[in-house]
Amino acid sequence: MKKGYIIIAAILLLVVMVAASSFYVVEENQYACIFRFSEIVETKNAPGLYFKVPFIDEIRYYTKATMLYDIPPSEVITLDKQNMTVDCYILWCISDPQQFYRSVGTVSEAEVRLDASTYSALKRAMGQLAQADIINLEDGAERNEIYESIATTVDKDAAGYGIKVLDVKIKQFDLPDSNLNAVYNRMISERNQMAEKFAADGNYEASIIRNEVDKQVNIIVSDAEAKAAELEAEGESEYMRLLAEAYNSKDKREFYEFTLALEALESSLTGDNKTVILDRDSDLAKILMGADK
């Protein structure tokens, strides 16, 4: 009786475990991405309780909340070839979690991409203004126009990463102490490092694709060779069967052996020498000399 209770308790525990791993909750400010064998199969963005395949599906959550990224100060070159330090921040959120996962994967990597895109937009915008104009930029409407232009450019670049850029704001402009060449060389070095990282990531992805293609090619070639060998074996088997049917009596076999002997004799008669030496006991000699009558 006690053993029966233990079995029932174990069954109930198993049912509870399966049920607990079969459901998940999506909060109001969350995206829920369902991964099956490391691939996204579905995304839920409405809050509620949902079902998943137990022990197979994995749930990863991404926030819908607006995030602030404080971009490290960067130097830009103005229209009159003067260098200035710009300190700004960006407000952004995830708009497409599947695209976000496939293109950047993490918030830190997204911030790297946003940093590069924002810097490029800032450099273009500040490059159209003289240093004196930037310092004396007191008109709020004009500043907002510059901010909106930068935000629009960055948002367009970030759309491919599943990111929506809501706003870009400049906190302050500073006059750097270093000279123009030193600033410019540092900018080149930072951007080259970023470019090398992107190139390395691209080469890594390319190597994965090439390896997968090579694997598929090897599988296809191997299957084709196996099929060819199978067909060749079937052809040889059919040939031997037809040969056996064609020469299934003693007379037919003797005639077949005679034709083979004639073919061998014909092959040996090459060049100017037409003399053939045969043993008197050979069947071919007896036939040719009329001895086998």
C-alpha positions in Angstrom: 0.0 0.0 0.0 2.8 2.4 0.9 4.6 1.5 -2.3 1.4 2.5 -4.3 1.4 5.9 -2.6 5.0 6.5 -3.5 4.3 5.7 -7.2 1.3 8.0 -7.2 3.4 10.8 -5.6 6.1 10.3 -8.2 3.6 10.4 -11.0 2.1 13.6 -9.6 5.5 15.2 -9.2 6.4 14.3 -12.8 3.1 15.8 -14.0 3.8 19.0 -12.0 7.3 19.3 -13.5 6.0 18.8 -17.0 3.3 21.3 -16.5 5.7 23.8 -14.9 8.0 23.5 -17.9 5.1 23.8 -20.4 4.0 27.3 -19.7 5.6 30.7 -19.5 4.5 34.2 -18.8 5.1 37.3 -20.9 5.0 40.6 -19.0 3.7 43.9 -20.3 7.1 45.3 -21.1 8.6 42.1 -22.6 9.1 40.3 -25.8 9.4 36.5 -25.5 11.4 34.6 -28.1 10.8 30.9 -28.3 14.0 29.0 -29.3 13.9 25.5 -30.5 17.3 23.8 -31.1 19.0 27.3 -31.0 16.7 28.8 -33.7 13.9 31.3 -33.1 10.6 29.7 -34.0 8.1 32.3 -32.6 7.9 35.6 -30.8 5.2 36.7 -28.4 4.8 40.4 -27.7 1.3 40.4 -26.0 1.3 39.9 -22.2 -0.2 36.6 -21.0 0.3 32.9 -20.2 1.5 30.8 -23.1 2.3 27.1 -23.8 5.7 25.8 -25.0 7.1 22.3 -25.7 8.5 21.1 -22.4 12.2 20.4 -22.1 12.7 21.4 -25.8 11.7 25.0 -26.2 13.8 27.7 -24.5 12.4 31.2 -23.7 14.5 34.3 -23.9 13.1 37.7 -23.0 13.9 41.1 -24.5 12.6 44.3 -23.0 10.3 46.7 -24.7 11.4 49.5 -22.5 13.2 52.5 -23.8 16.9 52.3 -23.0 19.4 55.1 -22.6 22.9 54.7 -23.9 25.4 57.4 -22.8 27.8 57.6 -25.7 31.4 58.2 -24.7 32.6 61.7 -25.7 34.0 61.8 -29.3 35.9 64.4 -31.3 34.4 65.9 -34.5 35.8 68.2 -37.1 33.8 71.4 -37.8 33.3 73.1 -41.2 36.3 75.4 -40.5 38.5 72.4 -39.7 38.4 72.9 -35.9 38.1 69.9 -33.6 35.5 69.7 -30.8 34.4 67.1 -28.3 30.8 66.1 -28.4 29.1 64.4 -25.4 25.7 63.0 -26.2 23.2 60.2 -25.4 20.7 58.1 -27.4 17.3 56.8 -26.5 16.4 53.5 -28.2 14.3 50.3 -27.9 14.0 46.9 -29.6 11.5 47.0 -32.3 12.0 43.5 -33.9 13.4 41.0 -31.4 14.1 38.3 -34.0 16.0 40.7 -36.2 17.8 42.1 -33.1 18.9 38.6 -32.1 20.1 37.6 -35.5 22.0 40.8 -36.2 23.5 41.9 -32.9 22.3 39.4 -30.2 23.0 41.5 -27.1 22.5 45.0 -25.8 26.2 45.6 -25.5 26.8 44.7 -29.1 23.8 46.9 -30.1 25.4 49.8 -28.2 28.6 49.3 -30.2 26.6 49.6 -33.5 24.7 52.6 -32.2 27.9 54.2 -31.1 29.4 53.9 -34.6 26.2 55.1 -36.4 25.7 58.0 -34.0 29.3 59.1 -34.4 29.0 59.0 -38.2 25.8 61.1 -38.1 27.3 63.6 -35.6 30.4 64.0 -37.7 28.4 64.8 -40.8 26.1 67.2 -39.0 28.9 69.0 -37.2 30.9 69.1 -40.4 28.4 71.5 -41.9 28.7 74.0 -39.1 31.6 76.3 -38.1 33.0 76.1 -34.6 31.8 79.7 -33.8 28.3 78.8 -34.9 28.2 75.7 -32.7 29.4 77.6 -29.7 26.8 80.4 -30.3 24.0 78.0 -31.0 21.4 79.4 -28.6 18.2 79.0 -30.7 16.3 76.0 -29.3 14.4 75.3 -32.5 17.7 75.1 -34.5 19.2 72.7 -32.0 16.1 70.5 -32.1 16.3 70.5 -35.9 19.9 69.2 -35.7 18.9 66.6 -33.1 16.1 65.3 -35.2 18.3 65.1 -38.3 20.8 63.0 -36.4 18.1 60.8 -34.8 16.5 60.2 -38.2 19.9 59.1 -39.7 20.8 56.8 -36.8 17.3 55.3 -36.8 17.5 54.5 -40.5 20.9 52.8 -39.9 19.6 50.9 -36.8 16.5 49.6 -38.5 18.5 46.7 -40.0 19.3 45.6 -36.4 15.7 45.5 -35.2 16.3 48.7 -33.3 14.1 51.9 -33.1 16.0 55.1 -32.3 13.7 57.5 -30.4 16.0 60.4 -29.8 19.6 61.7 -29.9 20.5 64.5 -27.6 23.8 66.4 -27.3 24.7 67.1 -23.6 27.6 69.5 -24.3 30.4 70.6 -26.6 33.9 70.9 -25.4 37.1 72.3 -26.9 39.7 69.6 -26.6 43.2 70.4 -25.4 45.0 68.2 -27.9 45.9 69.4 -31.4 44.0 68.5 -34.5 46.4 65.8 -35.8 46.4 63.9 -32.5 42.6 63.9 -32.3 42.3 62.9 -35.9 44.8 60.0 -35.5 42.9 58.7 -32.4 39.6 58.9 -34.3 41.1 56.8 -37.1 42.5 54.3 -34.7 39.2 53.8 -32.9 37.2 53.5 -36.0 39.8 51.1 -37.6 39.5 48.9 -34.5 35.7 48.9 -34.8 36.0 48.1 -38.6 38.4 45.2 -37.8 36.0 43.8 -35.3 33.1 44.0 -37.8 35.4 42.4 -40.5 36.4 39.6 -38.0 32.7 38.9 -37.2 31.9 38.8 -40.9 34.8 36.4 -41.6 33.7 34.2 -38.8 30.1 34.0 -40.1 31.5 33.5 -43.7 33.6 30.5 -42.4 30.6 28.9 -40.8 28.6 29.3 -44.1 31.5 27.9 -46.2 31.9 24.9 -43.8 28.2 24.1 -44.0 28.3 24.3 -47.8 31.4 22.1 -48.0 29.6 19.6 -45.7 26.6 19.5 -47.9 28.7 19.1 -51.0 30.6 16.2 -49.5 27.3 14.6 -48.5 25.8 15.0 -52.0 29.0 13.7 -53.7 29.1 10.7 -51.3 25.5 9.9 -52.0 26.0 10.1 -55.7 29.0 7.9 -55.7 27.2 5.3 -53.6 24.2 5.4 -56.0 26.6 5.0 -59.0 28.3 2.0 -57.4 24.8 0.5 -56.7 23.7 1.0 -60.3 27.0 -0.4 -61.6 26.6 -3.5 -59.4 23.0 -4.0 -60.6 24.1 -3.6 -64.2 26.9 -6.2 -63.8 24.4 -8.6 -62.1 21.9 -8.2 -64.9 24.7 -8.8 -67.5 25.8 -12.0 -65.8 22.2 -13.2 -65.6 21.6 -12.5 -69.3 24.9 -14.2 -70.2 23.9 -17.2 -68.1 20.5 -17.4 -69.8 22.1 -17.1 -73.3 24.5 -20.0 -72.7 22.6 -22.3 -70.6 23.4 -25.5 -72.6 26.6 -27.4 -73.4 26.4 -26.6 -77.1 25.9 -22.9 -76.5 28.7 -22.8 -74.0 31.1 -24.5 -76.4 30.1 -22.1 -79.2 30.6 -19.1 -76.9 34.1 -20.5 -75.9 34.9 -21.0 -79.6 33.9 -17.4 -80.5 36.1 -16.1 -77.7 39.0 -18.2 -79.0 38.5 -16.8 -82.5 38.5 -13.2 -81.1 41.7 -14.0 -79.2 43.2 -15.3 -82.4 42.2 -12.3 -84.4 43.7 -10.0 -81.8 47.0 -11.8 -82.0 47.2 -11.4 -85.8 48.7 -7.9 -85.8 51.5 -6.4 -87.8 53.2 -8.1 -90.8 53.7 -11.4 -89.0 50.5 -13.6 -89.5 52.0 -16.9 -88.2 50.2 -18.5 -85.3 51.6 -21.5 -83.4 49.0 -23.7 -81.8 49.3 -26.8 -79.8 48.0 -29.8 -81.8 45.8 -30.8 -78.8 44.1 -27.4 -78.6 40.4 -27.3 -79.6 41.0 -24.4 -81.9 43.8 -26.2 -83.8 41.6 -29.2 -84.3 38.8 -27.1 -85.7 41.0 -25.1 -88.0 42.8 -28.1 -89.3 39.6 -30.2 -89.6 40.8 -32.7 -87.2 37.7 -32.6 -85.1 35.3 -34.1 -87.5 
